[in-house]
Amino acid sequence: MKKIVAFLMAVVMFCLAFSLVIQAESASLYNNHTMRTSTAFTISDTGLAHVYTCYDAYEDVMTEAVITLTIKKRTLLLFWDEITTFSISSTESHFAHLFERRLSETGTYKCEVEYVIYGTAGEADVIPFEELVTYS
């Protein structure tokens, strides 16, 4: 009986250790090349959408950054129509940009931004951002 209990305990410990290894591998850190990102999405009372993007990268390892932003408008409760997509790239380690777009209709808008920061310290950092704003 003691051997069966010991065997079952060993199997349980193995399963726990294996699950921790799997969880550790699925966690992705954003700091191979990037110290921080800052993103803001607002819509003024007059319908002017502002998307502010900013990143600070490690100067000695960062080689290029590509920022892609998309603004979508909600239609039929579950669907999104793409209003605009914009991409910008930079080789600067400190970068900020303000994108503006006039919106013609009221409603709920979604802004999706993806930072992809490349460099010499491993795989590229892929940092997503998403925010909903209602313009009325």
Buried (B, 14 or more C-beta within 10 A) or exposed (E): EEEEEEEEEEEEEEEEEEEEEEEEEEEEEBBBBBBEBEBBBEBEEEEEBBBBBBBBBBEEBBBBBBBBBBBBBBEEEEEBEEBEEBEEEBEEBEBEBEBEBEBEEEEBBBBBBBBBBBBEBEEBBEBEBEBEBEBE
